[in-house]
Amino acid sequence: KFTTLTISTNGTILRGAGSSATTLSSTSTGGTAITLSGDGTGLAGVTLDIVGTAAGSQLSILASGANVALSDLILTDWLNGIRVTGGYAGLADISLPSAASGALVGVSIVAPGCLIDRLALGVPSSVAVATGVVVSASSSGGIMRDSFVGVSTNGTAIRLTNASGSVVGHVIENSEFWGNGTGVGLDIVGGVNARLSRSTFVGGENAVRATGTILGVAFDACSFGDSSSTNNAATKDGLLHSASGTISLLNTRAHGGGPGYSN
């Protein structure tokens, strides 16, 4: 067990024998367990478990250095899972199967150029977390692909927002996002420019919701809602577009309530 760990030497990677073989247990229930602050630092091949009751500002991994690499990781019992504030990080094969009570955010990206491959949040069953993924202040693009995010208890699966700065040129491909209750599958807030393709978004109240003044969002070969009458019974609109700005739909289907436009 350890409380906190900081990797600050550039190029240093802490590598276990695999996420199913190596477990790191942190007792940091109110702070940051692992900080990767050096350029090119990384963490790979481990399960990171928070021992005790996570509360307050608990965060399992902070990637504050540039070009940080995270791969083959399982995170359990987190209040906040991963926060990326350094540019051009790479995340691959990350699983967040369980969270602490009152969990806030699974993965938060507040930096440009982050690449996410094969993120699994809510596998094998959905996770009770307020927001699965948040992307903000990504001014030079980022990519998320081949991922699944499923949340429960009125959660939102993914939010693209200008809360910390505009999101420009963001790409989401071949992924699924399942919101729940009063949450939504995809929440687009304010200054966001994004292209989403071959992806599914399921509510919640809405499969996709857009508010504020957006910079342009395009969907290609996507699906809003799913074909289940049970899921769609509580979904008001496949797409609720109450934003200023353009949303383009190409080869995209809406199930359940269908598109709703209020602007």
Salt bridges, closest charged atoms under 4 A:
ASP93 OD1 - ARG118 NE 2.62
ASP117 OD1 - ARG145 NE 2.45
GLU173 OE2 - ARG195 NH2 3.78
ASP187 OD2 - ARG159 NE 2.87
ASP187 OD1 - ARG209 NE 3.15
GLU205 OE2 - LYS236 NZ 3.61
